[in-house]
Amino acid sequence: MNPSGIVSEYFNKEYVKESHSTRLLTLLMNYWATEKDYEIKSQLLKKLIFKYAEAERKLAEANQMKNKLIGLVAHDLRSPLASIRGLSEILIDGGVGSFTGEQRDFLSTIYSASNTMLTLVNDILDVSTIESGKLELHIKKESLKRLIKERVNIIKVLSDQKGIAIRSRLADIPDVPFDRNRIAQVIDNLLGNAIKFSPHGKSVYIALSRNGSVATVKIRDEGVGISKEDMPRLFKEFQTLGVEPTGGEKCTGLGLAIAKKIIDEHRGAIEIKSSPGKGATFIVTLPLEDSHGV
Ligand code: ADP
C-alpha cells in the first residue's frame, strides 16, 4: 500500500485509540523502509514515533488530571450549593417566619440561581466521572414501563406550567436490564428537552415498544426541531444551538452528552430524527438481554 492508501485507511477506519496513530507511523515507516536511504529514514521515523507516543501519553495524563481536578471542584461545590438551595426553600416556605414581598422575591432568586448552579455542577461531575471511566452501573432487570410512568408523573409539574400535554403509549414488554437512576436521568433529560424546546400548548409523545431483541423508547416533540448537520454535535459536551428554550429555561449543553454516555455504557443506542420546524424525535434502544452478567 502506498502512503496515501495507508493514510486513507487510517482515517476511513476512524481509529480512536492512541496506539493507532503509532500504527500509522509504523506503516509509513515500513513503506519508506523499502526505499533508498533505509537507515537514515528509519532512524528518523523511529525518533518521530517515540516523540509522538510520548506526546500522546502526556496528553492522556493531562486529560486525566483535568478530569480529576474538575471532579474535585464540582464535588466540593455540591454540598454548599445544596445547603443554600435547601435553606432558601425553607425560608420561602415560611419555615422560620414570614417575609415581605420584596424579601420573598430575593429569596426566590437565591433559590433558582443555586438550583441552576447545582444542576450544572452535578452535570460537570457526571461528565468527569464518565470520562475518567469511573461510571459504575447498578444493573437490575426491571420494568422500564414503570420507570417511564414514574418520570412522566414527576415531570408533569413542568409540562403543566407550559400547557404541554405528555401523551404516553407504553407497551407491556419483558423486564429490561438497566441502572434505574441513570436511565431515569436519560428519560428526564429527553423529556425535559422536549418540553423546554416546545411552544406553549403543544404535545410531547413518549412510546415504549419491543423490537426483536431491544426495548425502544421514543420521545417526540412538536417544537423547533434540529437540522441534520447539528445532530451529531449535540452529543458532544457544551453544545447548545441557536434555539431558545420557550419558557426561559437554562441550557448547559451537557445533558445529551451524558445521556449518550449512559446509553453507550448500557450497550444501547440513541439517535435523533428531526427536520427543522417539524419537531424532534429521540430514539433510545436498550438490549433486552443483559451483557453485564445480570
Ligand atoms: P441543554 O438542554 O442543557 O442545552 P442538552 O445537551 O440536553 O443540553 O441539549 C443540547 C442542545 O441540543 C440544546 O441546547 C438544544 O439546542 C438542542 N436540543 C436538545 N433537545 C432538543 C429538542 N427536543 N428540540 C430542539 N433542540 C433540542
Residues whose N, C-alpha, C, O or C-beta is under 5 A from the ligand:
A	BS01	ADP	N193 A194 F197 G223 G225 I226 L234 Q239 T240 L241 V243 K250 C251 T252 G253 L254 G255 L256 A257 A280
